[in-house]
Amino acid sequence: MSDDDDFMQDSDQEGYDFEYEEDDEEENGDVDIENKYYNAKQTKASDPEAAIEEFLGLPALEKEKGDWGFKGLKQAIKLEFKLELYDKAVEHYTELLTYVKSAVTRNYSEKSINNILDYIEKGAEDERAGQCMEEFYSQTLQSFQSTNNERLWLKTNIKLAKLYLDRKDYGTVTKKLRELHKACEREDGSDDPSKGTYSLEIYALEIQMYAETKNNKQLKRLYERALKVRSAVPHPKIMGIIRECGGKMHMSEENWKDAQSDFFESFRNYDEAGSLQRIQVLKYLVLTTMLMKSDINPFESQETKPYKNDPRIAAMTDLVDAYQRDDIHQYESVLNNNKDLLTDTFIAENIDEVTRNMRTKAVLKLLAPYTRFNLAFIGKALKIPVSEVQDILGFLIVDKKVNGKINQQDGTVEIEDDRDKERIRAMKEWTEAIGSLYRTVFSDSDGFKSQDINQGNDKESLVLPSLQMGRGGQWGGAPGKGKGGKGKKSGAFGFPMFT
């Protein structure tokens, strides 16, 4: 609820009851208070100090605590907090809480207090503001402890836990979250479905804590448990937080696909909630696309397309464009000209992997036509340190993507050409196969051994028994006369021999 909604809010709460018999003096008094309130609202932008004085004068004009005094205090507190008058803000907030028991309705008081707490939460930018905010939470919890307003108690404690998390006071956060979990559970320890929305907010805070402390084991357990909650209608910002932390968890496991899915869901939820965090998560989504080595442009979807030309995302857009075109020089130029990208620790931790992939592809492309080259040549061409060139080549050699040797003394690399080696090996195997066939056919086979079967008067006729030509010109086993007539004998392989 914005500051300017008070009039409409009061109209909704009070209704339209007409009373014709009123004391004129009392009516004039209400009109004076109302005029004073709206006059103060008109001057709060130009003269906030004078407006504070006017607002604080409203409670004294009422005979009993009522709506106008409550409204005046509420406006004064916000202005005092904005002007960093924190002690005065706490003092008047304590006075405001005395109105909630009888002067205003329960729903109106709860909405108004939530509005004030949200306002100071957004405006707390330094340590003093944080201390003031903590005092506000403490005063709220004390005031509503006796009224048994569990809903406001839960909301205030969740805000207090978030304050401790922002301070990185993880010990206090853990105690507060344990207390909150217990308040959202049944007697048997299971989650209370009627408090599912609060449970998700608590899970989101705890998941953030584990993400910051790098406790992936507990983070994964809570992340999976939070996604199973079905009894809640959470604010999209809460789901954006849960999905963002889930994406970071998957990134630490190098599970790029699930990380991309979570970052996209996180961006979609932040965008629906109108949260500025959507821009940062969109950068994470682009980063994951490069780590996946995907050729799909992350700005082609309906949800991300409107941000393609957003100046806040321009650097990441240029980066992914250079990556997908394998343009190492453009990629390095974008990184060097946008140092602010690395102010985000998550991007700084993971961009090195993308840069390494880019440089590895560039090295492979550059050395393709060479069999011998200097490390300095590669370093100069790609504008990267020689030590990193050596590391990349060492990785490629170990991974058997490059067949070569590094001479560290003179800084040279020799690439062995496997094509000639394979050709020589194939020819050697072929030669050995032919030799084996020759020995089998001409040396070891019985069918080709010369035998002297006419050891008497016909010693010069050497025949192969199994291959002699028989009668009628047929190849046979026993010697005989062929068509050539008397005096012709068949020799080896059936060729006639004359004696």
C-alpha positions in Angstrom: 0.0 0.0 0.0 1.5 3.3 -1.0 1.5 6.5 1.1 -1.2 8.1 -1.0 -3.7 5.2 -0.5 -4.7 6.2 3.1 -7.9 8.0 2.1 -9.2 5.2 -0.1 -8.2 2.6 2.6 -10.2 4.5 5.2 -13.2 4.7 3.0 -13.1 0.9 2.5 -12.8 0.2 6.1 -15.4 2.6 7.4 -18.1 2.2 4.8 -20.7 4.8 3.9 -22.9 5.2 7.0 -24.9 8.5 7.1 -25.6 10.2 10.4 -27.6 13.4 10.2 -27.8 14.1 13.9 -24.2 15.1 14.8 -22.8 17.8 17.0 -21.7 20.6 14.8 -18.7 21.3 17.0 -17.5 17.7 16.8 -18.0 17.7 13.0 -16.0 20.9 12.7 -13.2 19.4 14.8 -12.9 16.4 12.5 -12.8 18.7 9.5 -10.0 20.7 11.0 -8.0 17.6 11.8 -8.6 16.2 8.3 -7.6 19.5 6.7 -4.5 19.6 8.8 -3.5 16.1 7.7 -3.9 16.8 4.0 -2.2 20.2 4.3 0.8 18.4 5.9 0.8 15.8 3.1 1.0 18.6 0.5 4.1 20.1 2.2 6.0 16.9 3.0 7.9 17.0 -0.4 8.9 20.7 -0.2 9.3 21.1 3.6 9.5 17.7 5.3 10.5 19.1 8.7 7.4 21.3 8.8 5.3 18.4 7.6 6.6 16.2 10.5 5.6 18.9 13.0 2.1 19.1 11.5 1.6 15.3 11.5 2.8 15.0 15.1 0.3 17.7 16.1 -2.7 15.6 15.0 -2.9 13.2 18.0 -3.3 16.1 20.4 -6.3 17.3 18.5 -8.2 14.1 19.1 -10.1 13.6 22.4 -9.5 9.9 22.1 -6.9 7.9 20.1 -8.4 7.6 16.6 -7.6 7.2 12.9 -6.3 10.7 12.3 -3.7 10.5 15.0 -2.7 7.0 13.8 -2.3 8.4 10.2 -0.3 11.4 11.4 2.1 9.3 13.4 2.6 6.9 10.4 3.4 9.7 8.0 5.8 11.4 10.5 7.7 8.1 11.2 8.4 7.6 7.4 9.6 11.1 7.0 11.8 10.9 10.1 13.3 7.6 8.8 14.0 9.2 5.4 15.7 12.2 7.1 17.8 9.8 9.2 16.2 10.9 12.4 16.2 7.3 13.6 15.8 7.9 17.4 12.7 10.1 16.8 11.3 7.5 14.4 11.7 4.7 17.0 10.1 6.9 19.7 7.0 7.7 17.5 6.7 4.1 16.3 6.4 3.0 19.9 3.6 5.5 20.3 2.0 4.3 17.1 1.8 0.7 18.4 -0.4 1.9 21.3 -3.1 2.6 18.8 -3.4 -1.0 17.4 -5.3 -2.5 20.4 -8.4 -0.3 20.3 -8.1 2.9 18.2 -8.0 1.2 14.8 -9.2 -2.0 13.3 -7.0 -5.1 13.4 -6.8 -5.4 9.6 -6.0 -1.8 9.1 -3.3 -1.7 11.8 -1.7 -4.9 10.4 -1.6 -3.5 6.9 -0.3 -0.2 8.0 2.5 -1.7 10.1 3.5 -4.1 7.3 3.6 -1.0 5.1 5.9 0.8 7.5 8.2 -2.2 7.9 8.5 -2.7 4.1 9.2 1.0 3.7 12.1 1.1 6.2 13.4 -2.2 4.9 13.8 -0.7 1.4 15.4 2.5 2.8 17.9 0.8 5.2 21.3 1.4 3.5 23.7 1.8 6.4 24.4 0.3 9.8 22.5 3.0 11.7 19.4 2.4 9.5 19.8 -1.3 10.1 19.9 -0.8 13.9 16.8 1.3 13.7 15.0 -1.3 11.6 15.9 -4.0 14.2 14.4 -1.9 16.9 11.2 -1.5 14.9 11.0 -5.3 14.6 11.7 -5.8 18.2 9.0 -3.2 19.2 6.5 -4.9 16.8 7.1 -8.4 18.2 6.6 -7.1 21.8 3.4 -5.3 21.0 1.7 -8.1 19.1 2.9 -10.9 21.4 0.0 -10.2 23.8 -2.6 -9.8 21.0 -2.0 -13.4 19.6 -1.6 -12.1 16.0 0.3 -15.0 14.6 0.3 -13.8 11.1 2.0 -10.5 11.9 4.3 -12.3 14.3 5.5 -14.6 11.5 5.9 -11.7 9.0 7.9 -9.6 11.4 10.1 -12.5 12.4 10.8 -13.4 8.8 11.8 -9.8 8.2 14.1 -9.9 11.2 15.7 -13.1 10.0 16.3 -11.4 6.6 18.0 -8.5 8.5 20.3 -10.9 10.3 21.1 -12.6 6.9 22.0 -9.3 5.3 24.4 -8.7 8.2 25.8 -12.3 7.6 25.0 -13.1 11.3 24.5 -16.7 10.4 24.4 -18.0 14.0 21.5 -15.7 14.9 19.8 -16.5 11.5 20.0 -20.2 12.2 18.3 -19.8 15.6 15.6 -17.5 14.2 14.9 -19.9 11.3 14.6 -22.9 13.7 12.0 -20.9 15.7 10.1 -20.0 12.5 10.1 -23.6 11.2 8.7 -24.8 14.4 5.9 -22.2 14.2 5.0 -23.5 10.7 4.9 -27.2 11.7 2.2 -29.5 13.0 2.6 -31.4 16.2 4.0 -34.4 14.3 6.8 -32.3 12.8 5.3 -32.1 9.3 4.7 -28.8 7.5 1.4 -27.1 8.2 -0.4 -26.7 4.8 -2.3 -23.6 6.1 1.1 -21.9 6.5 2.6 -23.0 3.2 3.3 -19.5 2.0 5.3 -18.6 5.2 7.1 -21.9 5.0 8.3 -21.1 1.5 9.6 -17.7 2.6 11.5 -19.4 5.5 12.9 -21.9 3.0 14.0 -19.1 0.7 15.9 -17.4 3.6 17.6 -20.7 4.6 18.5 -21.5 1.0 20.1 -18.1 0.7 22.1 -18.7 3.8 23.4 -22.1 2.6 24.1 -20.6 -0.8 26.3 -17.9 0.8 28.1 -20.3 3.0 28.6 -22.8 0.2 26.9 -25.6 2.1 25.6 -27.4 -1.1 24.5 -30.5 0.8 22.0 -28.7 3.0 21.1 -26.4 0.1 20.2 -29.3 -2.2 18.0 -30.9 0.5 16.1 -27.7 1.2 15.8 -26.8 -2.5 14.2 -30.1 -3.3 11.9 -29.8 -0.3 10.8 -26.3 -1.2 9.9 -27.3 -4.7 7.5 -30.0 -3.2 5.5 -27.4 -1.3 2.1 -27.4 -3.0 -0.1 -25.7 -0.4 1.2 -22.2 -1.0 0.6 -19.3 -3.3 3.9 -17.6 -2.9 5.0 -14.2 -4.0 6.9 -14.6 -7.3 9.9 -12.9 -5.8 10.2 -15.8 -3.2 10.2 -18.4 -6.1 12.7 -16.2 -7.9 15.1 -16.4 -4.9 14.6 -20.2 -4.5 15.3 -20.8 -8.3 18.2 -18.4 -8.3 19.9 -20.3 -5.5 19.1 -23.6 -7.2 20.8 -22.4 -10.4 23.9 -21.4 -8.4 23.9 -24.8 -6.8 23.7 -26.6 -10.1 26.5 -24.4 -11.5 28.8 -25.5 -8.6 28.1 -29.1 -9.7 28.8 -28.2 -13.4 25.3 -29.2 -14.2 24.8 -26.5 -16.8 21.5 -27.8 -18.2 19.6 -27.7 -14.9 21.3 -24.4 -14.0 20.0 -22.8 -17.2 16.5 -24.1 -16.4 16.5 -22.7 -12.9 17.9 -19.3 -14.0 15.3 -19.0 -16.6 12.5 -19.7 -14.1 14.1 -17.3 -11.6 14.2 -14.6 -14.2 10.6 -15.2 -15.2 9.5 -14.9 -11.5 11.6 -11.8 -10.8 10.2 -10.2 -14.0 6.6 -11.0 -12.8 7.4 -9.5 -9.4 8.9 -6.4 -10.9 12.2 -7.1 -9.1 15.4 -5.5 -10.3 17.2 -8.7 -9.6 15.8 -10.0 -12.9 18.6 -8.2 -14.7 21.3 -9.9 -12.7 19.7 -13.3 -13.1 19.4 -12.7 -16.9 23.2 -12.3 -16.9 23.6 -15.6 -15.1 21.3 -17.2 -17.8 23.6 -15.9 -20.6 26.6 -17.1 -18.7 25.1 -20.6 -18.4 24.3 -20.6 -22.2 28.0 -20.1 -22.9 29.1 -22.8 -20.4 26.7 -25.2 -22.1 28.5 -24.4 -25.5 25.0 -23.9 -26.9 24.4 -22.2 -30.3 20.9 -21.1 -29.1 20.6 -17.4 -28.5 19.2 -16.9 -25.0 17.3 -13.8 -26.1 15.2 -15.7 -28.6 12.5 -16.6 -26.0 9.4 -14.5 -25.6 10.3 -13.6 -22.0 13.9 -12.5 -22.6 13.5 -10.8 -26.0 12.4 -7.4 -24.6 15.7 -7.2 -22.7 18.0 -7.9 -25.7 18.8 -4.2 -26.3 18.6 -3.2 -22.6 21.8 -1.2 -21.9 22.2 -3.0 -18.5 22.6 -6.3 -20.3 24.4 -5.1 -23.4 27.8 -6.3 -22.2 26.6 -9.9 -21.8 24.7 -9.7 -25.1 28.0 -8.8 -26.9 29.9 -11.5 -24.9 27.6 -14.3 -26.0 27.5 -13.1 -29.6 31.4 -13.1 -29.7 31.4 -16.6 -28.0 29.0 -18.1 -30.5 31.0 -16.7 -33.4 34.3 -18.0 -32.0 35.6 -14.4 -32.2 38.3 -14.5 -29.4 39.4 -10.9 -30.0 35.9 -9.5 -29.7 35.3 -11.6 -26.6 38.5 -10.3 -24.9 37.6 -6.8 -25.9 34.2 -7.0 -24.3 35.6 -8.3 -21.1 38.3 -5.7 -20.9 35.9 -2.8 -21.6 33.3 -4.0 -19.1 35.2 -4.6 -15.8 32.0 -4.0 -13.9 30.8 -7.4 -15.0 33.3 -9.0 -12.6 32.1 -7.1 -9.6 29.5 -9.8 -9.3 31.4 -12.6 -7.5 29.3 -15.3 -9.1 30.1 -14.1 -12.6 33.7 -13.6 -11.7 34.0 -17.2 -10.4 32.5 -18.8 -13.5 33.5 -16.5 -16.4 37.1 -18.0 -16.3 35.7 -21.3 -17.5 34.1 -19.6 -20.5 37.3 -17.7 -21.2 39.3 -20.9 -21.0 36.9 -22.6 -23.5 37.2 -19.7 -25.9 41.0 -19.6 -25.8 41.2 -23.4 -26.2 39.1 -23.3 -29.4 41.3 -20.4 -30.6 44.5 -22.3 -30.0 43.3 -25.4 -31.8 42.2 -23.3 -34.8 45.4 -21.3 -35.0 47.9 -24.3 -34.8 46.0 -26.5 -37.3 48.3 -25.8 -40.3 51.6 -26.0 -38.4 53.9 -28.9 -37.4 56.3 -26.7 -35.5 55.8 -23.3 -33.8 56.7 -21.1 -30.9 54.5 -20.6 -27.8 55.2 -16.9 -28.0 53.7 -16.9 -31.5 50.4 -18.3 -30.2 50.4 -15.9 -27.2 51.0 -12.9 -29.5 48.3 -13.9 -31.9 45.7 -14.4 -29.3 47.0 -11.7 -26.9 47.2 -14.0 -23.9 50.2 -14.9 -21.6 52.7 -17.5 -22.9 52.2 -19.4 -19.6 48.5 -19.8 -20.3 49.3 -21.0 -23.9 51.5 -23.7 -22.4 48.8 -24.7 -19.9 46.2 -25.0 -22.7 48.5 -27.0 -25.0 49.5 -29.3 -22.1 45.8 -30.0 -21.4 45.2 -30.6 -25.1 48.1 -33.0 -25.3 47.1 -35.0 -22.2 43.5 -35.1 -23.5 44.9 -36.4 -26.8 43.3 -33.6 -28.9 46.8 -32.6 -30.0 49.6 -35.1 -30.8 52.7 -33.1 -30.0 55.6 -32.3 -27.6 56.4 -29.1 -25.8 60.1 -28.1 -25.5 60.1 -25.9 -22.5 63.7 -24.8 -22.9 63.3 -23.1 -26.3 59.5 -22.6 -26.0 58.6 -24.6 -29.1 56.0 -27.2 -29.9 56.4 -30.0 -32.4 53.2 -31.6 -33.8 53.5 -35.2 -35.0 51.6 -36.1 -38.2 49.7 -39.3 -37.6 48.6 -39.6 -41.2 52.0 -40.9 -42.5 52.4 -43.2 -39.5 49.0 -44.8 -40.2 49.9 -45.2 -43.9 53.2 -46.9 -43.1 51.5 -49.1 -40.6 48.9 -50.2 -43.1 51.5 -51.0 -45.8 53.5 -53.0 -43.3 50.4 -55.1 -42.4 49.6 -55.6 -46.0 53.2 -56.8 -46.8 53.1 -59.2 -43.9 49.7 -60.5 -45.1 51.1 -61.2 -48.7 54.2 -62.9 -47.3 52.0 -65.1 -45.1 49.9 -66.0 -48.1 53.0 -66.8 -50.3 54.4 -69.1 -47.6 51.0 -70.9 -47.3 50.6 -71.4 -51.1 54.1 -72.1 -52.3 55.9 -73.6 -49.3 53.6 -75.2 -46.8 50.9 -76.7 -49.1 51.2 -80.4 -50.0 49.5 -80.0 -53.3 52.4 -78.0 -54.8 55.3 -80.1 -53.8 57.3 -81.8 -56.6 57.3 -85.6 -56.5 59.2 -88.1 -58.5 56.7 -90.8 -59.2 58.6 -92.4 -62.1 61.8 -93.3 -60.3 62.7 -96.0 -63.0 63.3 -95.2 -66.6 61.2 -92.0 -66.6 63.0 -89.9 -64.0 62.8 -86.7 -66.0 59.0 -86.7 -65.9 58.0 -84.8 -62.7 54.4 -84.5 -62.1 52.0 -83.4 -59.5 49.7 -86.4 -58.8 46.8 -84.4 -57.7 46.9 -82.1 -60.8 47.6 -84.5 -63.7 45.3 -84.5 -66.7 43.6 -87.8 -67.2 41.9 -89.4 -70.2 39.6 -87.3 -72.2 41.4 -84.1 -71.3 40.1 -84.1 -67.6 42.2 -83.1 -64.7 42.7 -86.2 -62.7 44.8 -87.9 -60.0 46.5 -90.8 -61.9 48.9 -90.4 -64.9 47.6 -91.3 -68.3 47.6 -90.5 -71.9 46.1 -87.3 -73.1 44.8 -86.1 -76.4 48.3 -85.5 -77.6 48.8 -89.2 -78.2 51.7 -91.5 -77.5 54.8 -90.0 -76.1 53.1 -87.0 -74.5 53.0 -86.7 -70.7 51.3 -84.1 -68.5 53.6 -82.0 -66.4 53.0 -79.9 -63.4 49.7 -77.8 -63.5 48.6 -80.1 -66.4 50.9 -78.6 -69.1 52.2 -81.3 -71.5 55.8 -82.4 -71.3 57.6 -84.0 -74.3 60.2 -86.6 -73.8 
